[in-house]
Amino acid sequence: MLLKYLNLKNAKKFNLTPEYIYILNNVYFITYYIDLYNIGMFVVCYILL
C-alpha cells in the first residue's frame, strides 16, 4: 500500500501514466523476490556446508 502511495506521488511529480507505474511495480516485486531467493539459497548452502 505504501509503495503504491509513493508511486502515485511520484507519478504526479513526473507525469507518469498508470501503465508505467504498473510496470515499475512488477519490476520491483520481481527483483525483490529474486533477492529473497538468492538470500535463501545462500542460507541453505551455508547451513549444509
Phi and psi in degrees as a GROMACS rama.xvg file:
@    title "Ramachandran Plot"
@    xaxis  label "Phi"
@    yaxis  label "Psi"
@TYPE xy
-61.7905  -41.6325  LEU-2
-60.3648  -44.1608  LEU-3
-62.3321  -41.2114  LYS-4
-61.7055  -44.9287  TYR-5
-62.9428  -40.9707  LEU-6
-64.8164  -37.818  ASN-7
-66.0349  -39.2241  LEU-8
-62.732  -46.293  LYS-9
-64.7052  -34.1064  ASN-10
-62.268  -41.5562  ALA-11
-65.168  -37.2836  LYS-12
-70.3697  -44.8392  LYS-13
-100.282  0.516208  PHE-14
61.6584  45.8042  ASN-15
-85.6513  151.263  LEU-16
-83.6923  154.616  THR-17
-57.2207  -34.9969  PRO-18
-62.4409  -40.9735  GLU-19
-65.3328  -40.4689  TYR-20
-62.5186  -41.5505  ILE-21
-60.5493  -44.1374  TYR-22
-63.6307  -43.2429  ILE-23
-59.5337  -43.4639  LEU-24
-59.5049  -45.738  ASN-25
-63.5215  -43.5171  ASN-26
-61.7021  -41.8699  VAL-27
-60.7088  -47.2495  TYR-28
-68.567  -37.0839  PHE-29
-63.2668  -46.2391  ILE-30
-65.4139  -35.2768  THR-31
-63.2683  -44.6886  TYR-32
-70.3781  -33.9815  TYR-33
-63.4955  -42.4828  ILE-34
-60.6833  -44.7792  ASP-35
-59.6303  -42.9605  LEU-36
-62.9273  -44.6285  TYR-37
-63.3038  -42.4731  ASN-38
-64.2496  -41.5599  ILE-39
-60.8084  -45.0633  GLY-40
-63.18  -40.5163  MET-41
-60.7564  -45.6545  PHE-42
-64.1412  -44.0741  VAL-43
-61.1643  -46.475  VAL-44
-63.1742  -40.2333  CYS-45
-63.0436  -41.293  TYR-46
-68.0686  -42.4203  ILE-47
-67.0282  -35.8663  LEU-48
